[in-house]
Amino acid sequence: MNVYIAEAEAQGKLPPEYAALEITKVEPWTVVDSLAIGKAIAFQLSFDLDVENTLRLMAYQQAFGERAIPLYQEDL
């Protein structure tokens, strides 16, 4: 990553987003950056599979009101 950044800066070929934000120099990539990206990806993936149960509970609540909570114990 650091080699790519150094070459792009030397050649003036940073991505156009950098020019739009008026960024001409980028800090070197560190191990902490890699850990932060890994943690962000893990956080994002942790929410992908739990939507269906919540949607079912909301459908029960819409149909039965507050009486739906005892009927649908899977989310409790």
Secondary structure, DSSP 8 states (H G I E B T S, - for coil): -HHHHHHHHHHT---HHHHHTT--------HHHHHHHHHHHHHHHTTSSSHHHHHHHHHHHHHHGGGHHHH--TT-
